[in-house]
Amino acid sequence: MTWKGKNPLITYTDKPYETGIKVEKKVMKLYETAIKRAYGLESWFVTLYPRKCKLVL
């Protein structure tokens, strides 16, 4: 499978996935500056902007 001529980078982990972990509200507010949410489907459809993510982190 390729996208724009590039193969995906896939890693396998056999560790159990932790649930219930939440990000602090002030940290999430920073992340939200790099995320665009689809109107009406905000919880499921988001667009991430890598350049903005790098600035936020």
N, C-alpha and C positions, 0 to 999 in steps of 0.2 A: 504494500500500500504506500502511495506517495501523495504528497500535497505540494503543489508548486514545484515538482521535481525533487522534493526532499523526502527522505524516509523518516518516520517518527522515531524518537528516542524512547525506548521502552526499558524499564527496569522492573525486575521481579522482587517482591518481598514476601517472606513467609511469616512475618511478624503479625500479630493480631492488630486489627485496626481499632484505635481508641475512639470511643464515642463520648459525647457530652462535653467535649473541650470547646470553650468559647474564648473569643478574643475580647479584650477589654474595649469598652465603648470608645475611649479616646483613640485607641489604635485602629479600630474599625473605621472611625471617621477619616483617618488618613488614607486607608485603603480605598474608601469610597471615592476619593478624588481621582483615582485611577480606573474606576469602574463605571461603565455606562449600562444602566439597566433598561430593558425593554419595557415600554409602557404597558401596564396591565398584566405583565408576567414577570415582575421584578425579582421574584424569588428564584426563578428558573433560568431566565435568559439574560446573560450579561456579556458585555464586550470588555475585554481587558486591554489596556494600552500599555505595552511593555516599557516604553520610554518613561511614561508617568510612574509606572511601578518602580523603576530604578531610582527615580527622584524621591519617591516616598520612602523607600527603604534606605 
